[in-house]
Amino acid sequence: MVASRSLDDLHYYRDRAEHCRKAAEEATDPSVRLAHLQLAKFYEARMASALESAALRGDDEATGTG
């Protein structure tokens, strides 16, 4: 259950970060572009935190080591 949740979280954060980066590329207004890039960085940080937490728990499936 924990591994599945960890994987779901990682996939969610990765997908949101990719979506925000794509939206930033498509944005014509610099302030909108910046907002999307900031959101992408937020989701990337969340993804890194979730991955670190999974590693500390020994969640091999989520970290890709098992």
Distance bins in CASP14 RR format, pairs under 12 A and 6 or more apart:
PFRMAT RR
TARGET T0000
AUTHOR 0000-0000-0000
RMODE 2
METHOD distances of the structure
MODEL  1
1 7 0 0 0 0 0 1 0 0 0 0 0
1 8 0 0 0 0 0 1 0 0 0 0 0
1 59 0 0 0 0 0 1 0 0 0 0 0
1 61 0 0 0 0 0 1 0 0 0 0 0
1 62 0 0 0 0 0 1 0 0 0 0 0
2 8 0 0 0 0 0 1 0 0 0 0 0
2 9 0 0 0 0 0 1 0 0 0 0 0
2 50 0 0 0 0 0 1 0 0 0 0 0
2 53 0 0 0 0 0 1 0 0 0 0 0
2 54 0 0 0 0 1 0 0 0 0 0 0
2 56 0 0 0 0 0 1 0 0 0 0 0
2 57 1 0 0 1 0 0 0 0 0 0 0
2 58 0 0 0 0 1 0 0 0 0 0 0
2 59 1 0 0 1 0 0 0 0 0 0 0
2 60 0 0 0 0 0 1 0 0 0 0 0
2 61 0 0 0 0 1 0 0 0 0 0 0
2 62 0 0 0 0 1 0 0 0 0 0 0
3 9 0 0 0 0 0 1 0 0 0 0 0
3 10 0 0 0 0 0 1 0 0 0 0 0
3 54 1 0 0 1 0 0 0 0 0 0 0
3 57 0 0 0 0 1 0 0 0 0 0 0
3 58 0 0 0 0 1 0 0 0 0 0 0
3 59 1 0 1 0 0 0 0 0 0 0 0
3 60 1 0 0 1 0 0 0 0 0 0 0
3 61 1 0 1 0 0 0 0 0 0 0 0
3 62 1 0 1 0 0 0 0 0 0 0 0
3 63 0 0 0 0 1 0 0 0 0 0 0
3 64 0 0 0 0 0 1 0 0 0 0 0
3 65 0 0 0 0 0 1 0 0 0 0 0
3 66 0 0 0 0 1 0 0 0 0 0 0
4 10 0 0 0 0 0 1 0 0 0 0 0
4 11 0 0 0 0 0 1 0 0 0 0 0
4 54 0 0 0 0 0 1 0 0 0 0 0
4 59 0 0 0 0 1 0 0 0 0 0 0
4 61 0 0 0 0 1 0 0 0 0 0 0
4 62 0 0 0 0 1 0 0 0 0 0 0
5 11 0 0 0 0 0 1 0 0 0 0 0
5 12 0 0 0 0 0 1 0 0 0 0 0
5 50 0 0 0 0 1 0 0 0 0 0 0
5 53 0 0 0 0 0 1 0 0 0 0 0
5 54 0 0 0 0 1 0 0 0 0 0 0
5 57 0 0 0 0 0 1 0 0 0 0 0
5 59 0 0 0 0 1 0 0 0 0 0 0
5 61 0 0 0 0 0 1 0 0 0 0 0
5 62 0 0 0 0 1 0 0 0 0 0 0
6 12 0 0 0 0 0 1 0 0 0 0 0
6 13 0 0 0 0 0 1 0 0 0 0 0
6 47 0 0 0 0 0 1 0 0 0 0 0
6 49 0 0 0 0 0 1 0 0 0 0 0
6 50 1 0 0 1 0 0 0 0 0 0 0
6 51 0 0 0 0 1 0 0 0 0 0 0
6 52 0 0 0 0 0 1 0 0 0 0 0
6 53 1 0 0 1 0 0 0 0 0 0 0
6 54 1 0 1 0 0 0 0 0 0 0 0
6 55 0 0 0 0 1 0 0 0 0 0 0
6 56 0 0 0 0 0 1 0 0 0 0 0
6 57 1 0 0 1 0 0 0 0 0 0 0
6 58 0 0 0 0 1 0 0 0 0 0 0
6 59 1 0 1 0 0 0 0 0 0 0 0
6 60 0 0 0 0 0 1 0 0 0 0 0
6 61 1 0 0 1 0 0 0 0 0 0 0
6 62 1 1 0 0 0 0 0 0 0 0 0
6 63 0 0 0 0 1 0 0 0 0 0 0
6 64 0 0 0 0 0 1 0 0 0 0 0
7 13 0 0 0 0 0 1 0 0 0 0 0
7 14 0 0 0 0 0 1 0 0 0 0 0
7 47 0 0 0 0 0 1 0 0 0 0 0
7 50 0 0 0 0 1 0 0 0 0 0 0
7 51 0 0 0 0 0 1 0 0 0 0 0
7 54 0 0 0 0 1 0 0 0 0 0 0
7 59 0 0 0 0 1 0 0 0 0 0 0
7 60 0 0 0 0 0 1 0 0 0 0 0
7 61 1 0 0 1 0 0 0 0 0 0 0
7 62 1 0 1 0 0 0 0 0 0 0 0
7 63 0 0 0 0 1 0 0 0 0 0 0
7 64 0 0 0 0 1 0 0 0 0 0 0
7 66 0 0 0 0 0 1 0 0 0 0 0
8 14 0 0 0 0 0 1 0 0 0 0 0
8 15 0 0 0 0 0 1 0 0 0 0 0
8 50 0 0 0 0 1 0 0 0 0 0 0
8 54 0 0 0 0 0 1 0 0 0 0 0
8 61 0 0 0 0 0 1 0 0 0 0 0
8 62 0 0 0 0 1 0 0 0 0 0 0
9 15 0 0 0 0 0 1 0 0 0 0 0
9 16 0 0 0 0 0 1 0 0 0 0 0
9 43 0 0 0 0 0 1 0 0 0 0 0
9 46 1 0 0 1 0 0 0 0 0 0 0
9 47 0 0 0 0 1 0 0 0 0 0 0
9 48 0 0 0 0 0 1 0 0 0 0 0
9 49 0 0 0 0 1 0 0 0 0 0 0
9 50 1 0 1 0 0 0 0 0 0 0 0
9 51 0 0 0 0 1 0 0 0 0 0 0
9 52 0 0 0 0 0 1 0 0 0 0 0
9 53 0 0 0 0 1 0 0 0 0 0 0
9 54 0 0 0 0 1 0 0 0 0 0 0
9 59 0 0 0 0 0 1 0 0 0 0 0
9 62 0 0 0 0 1 0 0 0 0 0 0
10 16 0 0 0 0 0 1 0 0 0 0 0
10 17 0 0 0 0 0 1 0 0 0 0 0
10 43 0 0 0 0 0 1 0 0 0 0 0
10 44 0 0 0 0 0 1 0 0 0 0 0
10 46 0 0 0 0 1 0 0 0 0 0 0
10 47 1 0 1 0 0 0 0 0 0 0 0
10 48 0 0 0 0 1 0 0 0 0 0 0
10 49 0 0 0 0 0 1 0 0 0 0 0
10 50 1 0 1 0 0 0 0 0 0 0 0
10 51 1 0 0 1 0 0 0 0 0 0 0
10 52 0 0 0 0 0 1 0 0 0 0 0
10 53 0 0 0 0 0 1 0 0 0 0 0
10 54 1 0 0 1 0 0 0 0 0 0 0
10 55 0 0 0 0 0 1 0 0 0 0 0
10 59 0 0 0 0 0 1 0 0 0 0 0
10 61 0 0 0 0 0 1 0 0 0 0 0
10 62 1 0 0 1 0 0 0 0 0 0 0
10 63 0 0 0 0 1 0 0 0 0 0 0
10 64 0 0 0 0 1 0 0 0 0 0 0
11 17 0 0 0 0 0 1 0 0 0 0 0
11 18 0 0 0 0 0 1 0 0 0 0 0
11 43 0 0 0 0 0 1 0 0 0 0 0
11 46 0 0 0 0 0 1 0 0 0 0 0
11 47 0 0 0 0 1 0 0 0 0 0 0
11 50 0 0 0 0 0 1 0 0 0 0 0
11 51 0 0 0 0 0 1 0 0 0 0 0
11 62 0 0 0 0 1 0 0 0 0 0 0
12 18 0 0 0 0 0 1 0 0 0 0 0
12 19 0 0 0 0 0 1 0 0 0 0 0
12 43 0 0 0 0 1 0 0 0 0 0 0
12 46 0 0 0 0 1 0 0 0 0 0 0
12 47 0 0 0 0 1 0 0 0 0 0 0
12 50 0 0 0 0 1 0 0 0 0 0 0
13 19 0 0 0 0 0 1 0 0 0 0 0
13 20 0 0 0 0 0 1 0 0 0 0 0
13 39 0 0 0 0 0 1 0 0 0 0 0
13 40 0 0 0 0 0 1 0 0 0 0 0
13 41 0 0 0 0 0 1 0 0 0 0 0
13 42 0 0 0 0 1 0 0 0 0 0 0
13 43 1 0 1 0 0 0 0 0 0 0 0
13 44 1 0 0 1 0 0 0 0 0 0 0
13 45 0 0 0 0 1 0 0 0 0 0 0
13 46 1 0 1 0 0 0 0 0 0 0 0
13 47 1 1 0 0 0 0 0 0 0 0 0
13 48 0 0 0 0 1 0 0 0 0 0 0
13 49 0 0 0 0 1 0 0 0 0 0 0
13 50 1 0 0 1 0 0 0 0 0 0 0
13 51 0 0 0 0 1 0 0 0 0 0 0
13 53 0 0 0 0 0 1 0 0 0 0 0
13 54 0 0 0 0 0 1 0 0 0 0 0
13 62 0 0 0 0 0 1 0 0 0 0 0
14 20 0 0 0 0 0 1 0 0 0 0 0
14 21 0 0 0 0 0 1 0 0 0 0 0
14 40 0 0 0 0 0 1 0 0 0 0 0
14 43 1 0 0 1 0 0 0 0 0 0 0
14 44 0 0 0 0 1 0 0 0 0 0 0
14 46 0 0 0 0 1 0 0 0 0 0 0
14 47 1 0 1 0 0 0 0 0 0 0 0
14 48 0 0 0 0 0 1 0 0 0 0 0
14 50 0 0 0 0 1 0 0 0 0 0 0
14 51 0 0 0 0 0 1 0 0 0 0 0
14 62 0 0 0 0 0 1 0 0 0 0 0
15 21 0 0 0 0 0 1 0 0 0 0 0
15 22 0 0 0 0 0 1 0 0 0 0 0
15 40 0 0 0 0 0 1 0 0 0 0 0
15 43 0 0 0 0 1 0 0 0 0 0 0
15 44 0 0 0 0 0 1 0 0 0 0 0
15 46 0 0 0 0 0 1 0 0 0 0 0
15 47 0 0 0 0 1 0 0 0 0 0 0
16 22 0 0 0 0 0 1 0 0 0 0 0
16 23 0 0 0 0 0 1 0 0 0 0 0
16 36 0 0 0 0 0 1 0 0 0 0 0
16 39 1 0 0 1 0 0 0 0 0 0 0
16 40 0 0 0 0 1 0 0 0 0 0 0
16 41 0 0 0 0 0 1 0 0 0 0 0
16 42 0 0 0 0 1 0 0 0 0 0 0
16 43 1 0 1 0 0 0 0 0 0 0 0
16 44 0 0 0 0 1 0 0 0 0 0 0
16 45 0 0 0 0 0 1 0 0 0 0 0
16 46 0 0 0 0 1 0 0 0 0 0 0
16 47 0 0 0 0 1 0 0 0 0 0 0
17 23 0 0 0 0 0 1 0 0 0 0 0
17 24 0 0 0 0 0 1 0 0 0 0 0
17 36 0 0 0 0 0 1 0 0 0 0 0
17 37 0 0 0 0 0 1 0 0 0 0 0
17 38 0 0 0 0 0 1 0 0 0 0 0
17 39 0 0 0 0 1 0 0 0 0 0 0
17 40 1 0 1 0 0 0 0 0 0 0 0
17 41 0 0 0 0 1 0 0 0 0 0 0
17 42 0 0 0 0 1 0 0 0 0 0 0
17 43 1 1 0 0 0 0 0 0 0 0 0
17 44 1 0 1 0 0 0 0 0 0 0 0
17 45 0 0 0 0 1 0 0 0 0 0 0
17 46 0 0 0 0 1 0 0 0 0 0 0
17 47 1 0 0 1 0 0 0 0 0 0 0
17 48 0 0 0 0 0 1 0 0 0 0 0
17 50 0 0 0 0 0 1 0 0 0 0 0
18 24 0 0 0 0 0 1 0 0 0 0 0
18 25 0 0 0 0 0 1 0 0 0 0 0
18 36 0 0 0 0 0 1 0 0 0 0 0
18 39 0 0 0 0 0 1 0 0 0 0 0
18 40 1 0 0 1 0 0 0 0 0 0 0
18 43 0 0 0 0 1 0 0 0 0 0 0
18 44 0 0 0 0 1 0 0 0 0 0 0
18 47 0 0 0 0 0 1 0 0 0 0 0
19 25 0 0 0 0 0 1 0 0 0 0 0
19 26 0 0 0 0 0 1 0 0 0 0 0
19 36 0 0 0 0 1 0 0 0 0 0 0
19 39 0 0 0 0 1 0 0 0 0 0 0
19 40 0 0 0 0 1 0 0 0 0 0 0
19 43 0 0 0 0 1 0 0 0 0 0 0
20 26 0 0 0 0 0 1 0 0 0 0 0
20 27 0 0 0 0 0 1 0 0 0 0 0
20 32 0 0 0 0 0 1 0 0 0 0 0
20 33 0 0 0 0 0 1 0 0 0 0 0
20 34 0 0 0 0 0 1 0 0 0 0 0
20 35 0 0 0 0 1 0 0 0 0 0 0
20 36 1 0 1 0 0 0 0 0 0 0 0
20 37 1 0 0 1 0 0 0 0 0 0 0
20 38 0 0 0 0 1 0 0 0 0 0 0
20 39 1 0 1 0 0 0 0 0 0 0 0
20 40 1 1 0 0 0 0 0 0 0 0 0
20 41 0 0 0 0 1 0 0 0 0 0 0
20 42 0 0 0 0 1 0 0 0 0 0 0
20 43 1 0 0 1 0 0 0 0 0 0 0
20 44 0 0 0 0 1 0 0 0 0 0 0
20 46 0 0 0 0 0 1 0 0 0 0 0
20 47 0 0 0 0 0 1 0 0 0 0 0
21 27 0 0 0 0 0 1 0 0 0 0 0
21 33 0 0 0 0 0 1 0 0 0 0 0
21 36 1 0 0 1 0 0 0 0 0 0 0
21 37 1 0 0 1 0 0 0 0 0 0 0
21 38 0 0 0 0 0 1 0 0 0 0 0
21 39 0 0 0 0 1 0 0 0 0 0 0
21 40 1 0 1 0 0 0 0 0 0 0 0
21 41 0 0 0 0 1 0 0 0 0 0 0
21 42 0 0 0 0 0 1 0 0 0 0 0
21 43 0 0 0 0 1 0 0 0 0 0 0
21 44 0 0 0 0 1 0 0 0 0 0 0
22 33 0 0 0 0 0 1 0 0 0 0 0
22 36 0 0 0 0 1 0 0 0 0 0 0
22 37 0 0 0 0 0 1 0 0 0 0 0
22 39 0 0 0 0 0 1 0 0 0 0 0
22 40 0 0 0 0 1 0 0 0 0 0 0
23 29 0 0 0 0 0 1 0 0 0 0 0
23 32 0 0 0 0 1 0 0 0 0 0 0
23 33 0 0 0 0 1 0 0 0 0 0 0
23 34 0 0 0 0 0 1 0 0 0 0 0
23 35 0 0 0 0 1 0 0 0 0 0 0
23 36 1 0 1 0 0 0 0 0 0 0 0
23 37 0 0 0 0 1 0 0 0 0 0 0
23 38 0 0 0 0 0 1 0 0 0 0 0
23 39 0 0 0 0 1 0 0 0 0 0 0
23 40 0 0 0 0 1 0 0 0 0 0 0
23 43 0 0 0 0 0 1 0 0 0 0 0
24 30 0 0 0 0 0 1 0 0 0 0 0
24 31 0 0 0 0 0 1 0 0 0 0 0
24 32 0 0 0 0 1 0 0 0 0 0 0
24 33 1 0 1 0 0 0 0 0 0 0 0
24 34 1 0 0 1 0 0 0 0 0 0 0
24 35 0 0 0 0 1 0 0 0 0 0 0
24 36 1 1 0 0 0 0 0 0 0 0 0
24 37 1 0 1 0 0 0 0 0 0 0 0
24 38 0 0 0 0 1 0 0 0 0 0 0
24 39 0 0 0 0 1 0 0 0 0 0 0
24 40 1 0 0 1 0 0 0 0 0 0 0
24 41 0 0 0 0 0 1 0 0 0 0 0
25 32 0 0 0 0 0 1 0 0 0 0 0
25 33 0 0 0 0 1 0 0 0 0 0 0
25 36 0 0 0 0 1 0 0 0 0 0 0
25 37 0 0 0 0 1 0 0 0 0 0 0
25 40 0 0 0 0 0 1 0 0 0 0 0
26 32 0 0 0 0 1 0 0 0 0 0 0
26 33 0 0 0 0 1 0 0 0 0 0 0
26 36 0 0 0 0 1 0 0 0 0 0 0
27 33 1 0 1 0 0 0 0 0 0 0 0
27 34 0 0 0 0 1 0 0 0 0 0 0
27 35 0 0 0 0 1 0 0 0 0 0 0
27 36 1 0 0 1 0 0 0 0 0 0 0
27 37 0 0 0 0 1 0 0 0 0 0 0
27 39 0 0 0 0 0 1 0 0 0 0 0
27 40 0 0 0 0 0 1 0 0 0 0 0
28 36 0 0 0 0 0 1 0 0 0 0 0
29 35 0 0 0 0 1 0 0 0 0 0 0
29 36 0 0 0 0 0 1 0 0 0 0 0
30 36 0 0 0 0 0 1 0 0 0 0 0
30 37 0 0 0 0 0 1 0 0 0 0 0
31 37 0 0 0 0 0 1 0 0 0 0 0
31 38 0 0 0 0 0 1 0 0 0 0 0
32 38 0 0 0 0 0 1 0 0 0 0 0
32 39 0 0 0 0 0 1 0 0 0 0 0
33 39 0 0 0 0 0 1 0 0 0 0 0
33 40 0 0 0 0 0 1 0 0 0 0 0
34 40 0 0 0 0 0 1 0 0 0 0 0
34 41 0 0 0 0 0 1 0 0 0 0 0
35 41 0 0 0 0 0 1 0 0 0 0 0
35 42 0 0 0 0 0 1 0 0 0 0 0
36 42 0 0 0 0 0 1 0 0 0 0 0
36 43 0 0 0 0 0 1 0 0 0 0 0
37 43 0 0 0 0 0 1 0 0 0 0 0
37 44 0 0 0 0 0 1 0 0 0 0 0
38 44 0 0 0 0 0 1 0 0 0 0 0
38 45 0 0 0 0 0 1 0 0 0 0 0
39 45 0 0 0 0 0 1 0 0 0 0 0
39 46 0 0 0 0 0 1 0 0 0 0 0
40 46 0 0 0 0 0 1 0 0 0 0 0
40 47 0 0 0 0 0 1 0 0 0 0 0
41 47 0 0 0 0 0 1 0 0 0 0 0
41 48 0 0 0 0 0 1 0 0 0 0 0
42 48 0 0 0 0 0 1 0 0 0 0 0
42 49 0 0 0 0 0 1 0 0 0 0 0
43 49 0 0 0 0 0 1 0 0 0 0 0
43 50 0 0 0 0 0 1 0 0 0 0 0
44 50 0 0 0 0 0 1 0 0 0 0 0
44 51 0 0 0 0 0 1 0 0 0 0 0
45 51 0 0 0 0 0 1 0 0 0 0 0
45 52 0 0 0 0 0 1 0 0 0 0 0
46 52 0 0 0 0 0 1 0 0 0 0 0
46 53 0 0 0 0 0 1 0 0 0 0 0
47 53 0 0 0 0 0 1 0 0 0 0 0
47 54 0 0 0 0 0 1 0 0 0 0 0
47 62 0 0 0 0 0 1 0 0 0 0 0
48 54 0 0 0 0 0 1 0 0 0 0 0
48 55 0 0 0 0 0 1 0 0 0 0 0
48 63 0 0 0 0 0 1 0 0 0 0 0
49 55 0 0 0 0 0 1 0 0 0 0 0
49 56 0 0 0 0 0 1 0 0 0 0 0
50 56 0 0 0 0 0 1 0 0 0 0 0
50 57 0 0 0 0 0 1 0 0 0 0 0
50 59 0 0 0 0 1 0 0 0 0 0 0
50 62 1 0 0 1 0 0 0 0 0 0 0
50 63 0 0 0 0 0 1 0 0 0 0 0
51 57 0 0 0 0 0 1 0 0 0 0 0
51 58 0 0 0 0 0 1 0 0 0 0 0
51 59 0 0 0 0 1 0 0 0 0 0 0
51 61 0 0 0 0 0 1 0 0 0 0 0
51 62 1 0 0 1 0 0 0 0 0 0 0
51 63 1 0 0 1 0 0 0 0 0 0 0
51 64 0 0 0 0 1 0 0 0 0 0 0
51 65 0 0 0 0 0 1 0 0 0 0 0
52 58 0 0 0 0 0 1 0 0 0 0 0
52 59 0 0 0 0 0 1 0 0 0 0 0
52 62 0 0 0 0 0 1 0 0 0 0 0
52 63 0 0 0 0 1 0 0 0 0 0 0
53 59 0 0 0 0 1 0 0 0 0 0 0
53 62 0 0 0 0 1 0 0 0 0 0 0
53 63 0 0 0 0 1 0 0 0 0 0 0
54 60 0 0 0 0 1 0 0 0 0 0 0
54 61 0 0 0 0 1 0 0 0 0 0 0
54 62 1 1 0 0 0 0 0 0 0 0 0
54 63 1 0 1 0 0 0 0 0 0 0 0
54 64 0 0 0 0 1 0 0 0 0 0 0
54 65 0 0 0 0 1 0 0 0 0 0 0
54 66 0 0 0 0 0 1 0 0 0 0 0
55 61 0 0 0 0 0 1 0 0 0 0 0
55 62 0 0 0 0 1 0 0 0 0 0 0
55 63 1 0 1 0 0 0 0 0 0 0 0
55 64 0 0 0 0 1 0 0 0 0 0 0
55 65 0 0 0 0 1 0 0 0 0 0 0
55 66 0 0 0 0 0 1 0 0 0 0 0
56 62 0 0 0 0 0 1 0 0 0 0 0
56 63 0 0 0 0 1 0 0 0 0 0 0
57 63 0 0 0 0 1 0 0 0 0 0 0
58 64 0 0 0 0 0 1 0 0 0 0 0
58 65 0 0 0 0 1 0 0 0 0 0 0
58 66 0 0 0 0 1 0 0 0 0 0 0
59 65 0 0 0 0 1 0 0 0 0 0 0
59 66 0 0 0 0 1 0 0 0 0 0 0
60 66 1 1 0 0 0 0 0 0 0 0 0
END
